[in-house]
Amino acid sequence: MSQQFLVRHLRLGDSAVTQSTLTATSEQALRLQLEAQKQTVLSVQRLRPQTSLFHGLRTLGLGSQKPTPSFALFCRELRTLIQAGMTIVEAADTLSARERMEGVRASLAATLLEKLQQGMSLSAAMSDLPGAPAVLIAAVRAGERTSNLAEALDDYLRFDTLVSQLRKKVVSAAIYPALVTLIGLSISIFLLLVVMPNFASMYENLRGDSAGSLALTIEMSRFLGQHRLGVFMFLGALAVGLALWISSGLAKRHATALAFAIPWMRARIEDFQLAMMYQALSLLLKGGYPMTSAMQVAGQSALSPQLKTQLVRAYSTIEQGGLVSQALAKERLCDEVGRRLMAAAERNGNFHIATQVVSRLHGERFELFVERVTRIVEPILLLAVALVVGGIVVMMYLPVFDMATQLR
């Protein structure tokens, strides 16, 4: 099936970057097609149709108004231009010129170009940018030391890909349960607000007053039917409040606090954070950073306060001459497998390989956890939705059964 892609490409020998919307069966096929036309592909992004719900949220101010700069996309394009033979200033100028042609103001490339033209290095220019990842700055600084910036950017992109893949696992696992819950709530609200009041009116006209659970069912139906507008307004306000709660970041913080309150959930979240930390250590150690400096930069990743405290204590132990493997194991930043890998790295000096393996182990453990939780939660949610909807249907048909019994 054909898909649309937003492609930024450059013809060798030309200084202008072209942005086009092209159709192809897959990203790989599109890249091969452009390479056959002697075009250098800077980036490929699959286009998705903008839904009316997302557009409505942006209109209400619940979506992001100002897009945050994509450092990963910029690094990918910058690496491609450097590998094509451009200098850093030429590459930044090329990207800035393309963005000016698109009408983009105060872009990331233009800001960096201005700083580069003032004589600043790329790492120093990036360090002045708000929101620039500390790992990216350190990787660029290492690439400047070794005169191999393209490889440093490539290492950072691998780090960003790992983090993105782990986060996408969580998002993908949450989509199906969210859809099941939404459909179940929609059916329940429709039955309660539309179908059930009509059944209650019909029964009252035929049978008059009732008692027991049947009377409770009819009374609830009557209340919903009389205050239908108010109920719809309440549901609308609840939906807006929920959207604000999610867009403000409070939902994420509350969910994280709840997850950390459960020991086995906290352990799995720490696997995700340790996978990021060890991948950052691998990137920095490969770039020539000593272990202590690499730990300082890795500590600026999205770690919990507890893990940051443990990392600071391990850093202090190593700085005082302690072994890396013992310091990390003492602070419970690695298990027995990780400790032995670190001990082996102390003998052969391949710390960047050992930390990469430990990162992969933690990442696989987190992915397995997400997969298992998904398999458990999905049938539980389906059962809960079936029970709720089934219970409403039974309550709705109780008057019918009562009328049938009286007629006999």
Summary of the structure (lengths in Angstrom):
residues: 408
radius of gyration: 28.8
end to end distance: 60.6
largest distance: 95.8
contacts: 1190
relative contact order: 0.08
helix: 75%
strand: 6%
